[in-house]
C-alpha cells in the first residue's frame, strides 16, 4: 500500500469515509457527495461474467524446465535446450460448478497452463483426464447444458445428465474414468494433468509428429471417496484453493514430471484408433511416454481477481513448432476461447499483466477498444508500411496437413479398432474388485435418481456394451436402489 490519505478514484483526498453528505442533520443525501456516488457505482460493477464452464478455480505461477532433447521433434524455442527454463502460470478448476461452488466434487479438473515463451505465450488448456465425454465441438453446448442448472428447476438434474450420456455412447470411457477412484482428487497438487488432445509438433526440417502431453504429479495421486468429499465440500468449500496457496506459502512447491507420447505423422492414417479422437487414449504400449521436463509451481498470485479471474487461456495460442491437429473438438475450441475472452474480459484481455507475453513483445496492428492502454504510442497501425513497423515472417507456426474428400457434416474417420466402448471396457477390466465396487456404487447412486426407466436403461446399456459384467452389476445395483 502507498502512504498518504485515502483518496477518490481521481486522487483527491477524502475527508469523511463514514458519513455521507446530507442537507441538514437527519436530512436527505446530496448528489454532490462524489465519494458516495463513486463508491456505489464502482461496487455495482465489481463482477465480470464468470467463465461459462470452469468458473471455479485457483492459479499459481511457476517454472518449466526442459530435461530432455526434443529438437528432433519440435523447433519450439522454449524446448530447445536441456536445462532451459520458462515462466508459467497454471489455473486449476472444476468444470460444472459456479464461481462460489465447493472444490471437493466429482468433476474433471481443468489444468490450464500458460508458458511465457520468448516466441509468445503458449497455452495448453487441458484437464486431469486423458480423454473427454464427446468428440465433436458441435455437441459441447448441449453437453454442458446437461451438467449445469436445468432452465425450469434451476438445479442440476440426473435426468438431463443421464439422458445425454445415454444418448452419447462415446461418453462411456470418460464417464467410467470420472466415477472411478480418480474422479475426486484430494487436491490440485495430487492429480495428473493432460493436454488430452493430439497436437502437432514440427521440427526445423519441417517434419511432423503428433503428440499427447502428460503431467505426472510428483506428490503422488491422492483422491477422495464420495463420502469424504461430501463431508469436505460442506466443511471447507475452498479446500483445493487453500491447499495450493498454503503449500506454496510454506515453500512446499508442487511439481509435475512432464512427458509426451510421440507419433510419427506417417503412422496416423493406419493407427488402430483414430489418433485425433478425444474419447480415446493411445495405449502406452503403442507410444510410450517420453519424459521431457519438470513443472514447478512456486509463486502465488497477489490478487485473485486480477490474476486468476481475469486470466485467459486459449488452445489457439501456439508458438513456432507447435500447432493443432484435425481433432474436431480441438478445432471448435480454437474459436471458442478467444470469443469467450472478448466477451468476459474484453477486447484488450491479452494485454493484462497475467495474460501478456512476459518473455516476448506483442507487436500487432490492432488498436483501441475498451481499456486500451496506448502501448503502441504513435507507431503506424497498418502493414505494409514504410516506417519500420513489424513485418510478417512468411513461416507458419505449424506444417500443412493433407486432406481429401468433399465438404459436409461428417463424422471423423473410424479406424480398425474404434468403437465407443472398447477403451471403457479395458479401463473397467483393469480395476481391482474393490475399485469396481466403488465405481458401481458411485454410478448407481446417481443413475437411481433418474425419473424415467427408459433413460436409466439406455445409460446402463452403454456400460453393458463396454463389459457384460459391468452392465450386469450396474443394473442390479440401480434396481436395488430404485426398489
Ligand atoms: C469443443 C469443446 C469445448 C468448448 C467449446 C469449450 C469451451 C470453453 C469455454 C468457453 C471456456 C471458458 C473460457 C473463459 O471464459 O476464459 C472453457 C474453459 C476451459 N476449458 Fe473448455 N471447452 C471445450 C472442451 C474442453 C476440453 C476437451 C478441455 C480439456 C481437455 C477443456 C478445458 C478447459 C479448461 C481447463 C478451461 C478453464 C480455462 C481457465 O482456467 O481459464 N475444455 N472452455
Boltz pocket constraint, residues with backbone or C-beta under 6 A from the ligand:
constraints:
  - pocket:
      binder: B
      contacts: [[A, 50], [A, 51], [A, 52], [A, 53], [A, 54], [A, 57], [A, 91], [A, 92], [A, 93], [A, 109], [A, 110], [A, 111], [A, 112], [A, 125], [A, 126], [A, 127], [A, 129], [A, 131], [A, 132], [A, 136], [A, 137], [A, 138], [A, 140], [A, 194], [A, 195], [A, 196], [A, 197], [A, 308], [A, 311], [A, 312], [A, 313], [A, 328], [A, 329], [A, 330], [A, 332], [A, 333], [A, 336], [A, 337], [A, 340], [A, 341], [A, 344]]
      max_distance: 6.0
